[in-house]
């Protein structure tokens, strides 16, 4: 699967977003090493602390299905935005926990353009468990 197909899957899942408060739907699609694609959407809550982003939704679904750190090849993030839609800082930290630093992160916009970043470039000084 190429990046265009993965981005299309992230865009297609946008219809399942539950975003009545922000009206800001986001979809994510993760490509796993076994060829599976796990998708997620943002799910809002009247108590905003109960809201979950699309990227975390996809990662947590993958973990629930038995995927582990190192099982992932790429992630695509899509929304209905004029500029590229990057993951929030909390999602980036979750991505650092499960993805390798060189994993491609594909960002898109409503025009269909795709920007590609390595996760390590999005989170250059990420917090990880340090050896003591």
C-alpha positions, 0 to 999 in steps of 0.5 A, spaced: 500 500 500 502 506 498 501 513 501 496 515 497 492 509 499 493 510 506 491 517 506 485 515 502 483 510 508 484 516 513 479 521 509 474 515 508 473 514 515 472 521 517 465 520 516 465 516 523 468 522 527 464 524 533 465 531 533 459 535 535 462 540 539 468 542 535 465 540 528 473 538 526 473 531 524 479 527 524 481 520 521 487 516 522 490 510 518 495 506 520 499 501 516 501 495 519 507 490 517 502 484 516 499 489 511 493 490 515 490 497 516 487 500 522 483 506 522 481 511 528 477 517 528 476 523 534 471 522 539 469 528 543 465 528 549 461 534 553 467 533 558 473 535 553 478 531 557 474 525 555 475 526 548 480 522 544 484 524 538 484 519 531 491 518 532 490 515 539 484 511 537 487 508 531 493 506 536 489 503 541 485 499 537 491 496 534 494 495 541 487 492 542 488 487 536 494 485 539 499 489 535 506 491 539 511 496 538 515 495 531 509 492 528 507 499 524 510 501 517 506 508 517 500 513 519 496 517 515 492 523 518 486 527 515 481 532 516 478 538 512 483 543 513 486 548 508 493 546 511 496 540 513 493 537 519 499 534 524 498 530 530 497 534 537 503 533 542 499 528 546 498 523 540 505 524 538 507 522 545 503 516 544 506 515 537 513 515 540 511 509 545 509 505 539 512 507 533 520 507 530 523 514 529 523 513 522 516 511 521 513 515 516 507 520 518 503 522 512 499 529 513 494 531 508 489 537 507 483 538 503 486 539 497 489 532 497 496 534 498 501 530 502 506 532 506 511 526 509 515 527 515 519 521 519 516 521 526 523 523 529 522 529 526 516 531 529 518 529 536 526 531 536 526 531 543 521 526 545 520 523 552 522 516 553 524 511 558 531 512 560 536 507 562 538 509 569 
